[in-house]
Amino acid sequence: MALAQSEDGEPDGDDGTPGREDGWPEGPVSAGWSADDLLMLTQLYVDQMIATGCLFLEAPASAGTPVTTSEPGPGDRARERVALTAARRLRLISIGRLHWLDRPADEGTSGRGPAGIGTAG
């Protein structure tokens, strides 16, 4: 990713959005994120896309289903399931991204939210 300098000397992303000191572009959703958190998010997206590609490659081919029929073959159904599952997983990552900073930083990574939200006590 190439970063350009803005008029004020701050790095800008390719799309003209203000950049961060660590080189990551800063958008409205990732404002306040650490470089480690951004790296983790990108790895989640990449891992999901690689897993999806592997599942598409493993899906059975549509061999035996004539091209002239409108009836989907087993390979078509398997690829559709892969696509639907991938879309749901990417949606989950995206929703989690929107709420990542909802929890105060001093609560650590216990997976527990603020008192009364997702906690027993």
C-alpha positions in Angstrom: 0.0 0.0 0.0 1.5 3.3 -1.1 1.1 6.2 1.2 1.3 9.8 0.0 2.0 12.9 2.0 -0.8 15.4 2.6 -0.3 19.2 2.6 0.2 19.1 6.4 2.9 16.4 6.0 0.8 13.6 7.4 0.7 10.4 5.5 -2.5 9.8 3.4 -3.9 6.5 2.2 -4.4 5.8 -1.5 -8.0 7.1 -1.2 -6.9 10.4 0.3 -8.0 9.5 3.9 -5.7 10.7 6.6 -3.0 8.1 7.5 -1.6 7.0 10.8 1.9 7.3 12.1 2.3 3.5 11.8 1.5 3.5 8.1 -2.1 2.1 8.3 -4.8 4.3 6.7 -7.3 5.5 9.2 -10.9 5.3 8.3 -14.0 6.1 10.4 -14.5 2.5 11.6 -10.8 1.9 12.5 -10.2 5.2 14.3 -8.6 4.4 17.6 -7.5 0.9 16.7 -3.9 -0.2 17.5 -1.7 -1.5 14.7 -1.9 -5.0 16.3 -5.7 -4.9 16.2 -5.7 -3.8 12.5 -3.3 -6.6 11.7 -5.5 -9.1 13.5 -8.5 -7.9 11.5 -6.8 -8.2 8.2 -5.6 -11.7 9.1 -9.2 -12.7 9.9 -10.4 -11.5 6.5 -7.5 -13.2 4.7 -7.8 -16.5 6.6 -11.5 -16.6 5.9 -11.0 -15.9 2.1 -8.3 -18.6 1.9 -10.5 -21.1 3.7 -13.4 -20.2 1.4 -11.2 -20.7 -1.7 -10.1 -24.2 -0.3 -13.7 -25.2 0.2 -14.7 -24.1 -3.3 -11.8 -26.2 -4.7 -13.0 -29.2 -2.6 -16.6 -28.9 -3.6 -17.7 -31.7 -6.0 -17.8 -30.8 -9.6 -21.1 -30.6 -11.4 -20.1 -33.6 -13.6 -23.1 -35.7 -14.7 -25.5 -32.8 -14.7 -26.4 -31.8 -18.2 -25.9 -28.2 -19.0 -29.3 -27.9 -20.6 -31.2 -28.7 -17.4 -32.2 -26.1 -14.9 -31.9 -28.6 -12.0 -28.8 -27.7 -9.9 -26.3 -30.6 -9.5 -24.6 -31.7 -6.3 -21.6 -29.5 -7.0 -23.8 -26.4 -7.5 -25.5 -27.0 -4.2 -22.1 -27.5 -2.4 -20.7 -24.3 -3.9 -23.8 -22.4 -2.9 -23.5 -23.7 0.7 -19.8 -22.6 0.7 -20.8 -19.1 -0.6 -23.6 -18.7 2.0 -21.3 -19.8 4.9 -18.5 -17.5 3.8 -20.9 -14.6 3.5 -22.2 -15.3 7.1 -18.7 -15.6 8.5 -17.6 -12.3 6.8 -20.7 -10.6 8.1 -19.8 -11.8 11.6 -16.3 -10.4 11.3 -17.7 -7.1 10.0 -20.2 -6.8 12.8 -17.5 -7.6 15.4 -15.3 -5.0 13.8 -17.9 -2.3 14.4 -18.1 -3.1 18.1 -14.4 -3.9 18.8 -13.8 -0.7 20.8 -17.1 -0.9 22.7 -15.3 -2.5 25.6 -12.9 -0.4 27.7 -9.3 -1.3 27.0 -8.6 -1.9 30.7 -10.9 -5.0 30.7 -8.3 -7.0 28.9 -9.2 -9.9 26.5 -11.4 -11.9 28.9 -14.3 -11.8 26.4 -16.4 -10.1 29.1 -18.1 -6.9 28.3 -19.1 -4.1 30.6 -20.9 -5.0 33.8 -24.4 -6.4 33.0 -23.6 -7.2 29.4 -22.6 -10.8 28.8 -21.6 -11.3 32.4 -23.2 -13.4 35.1 -22.9 -10.9 37.9 
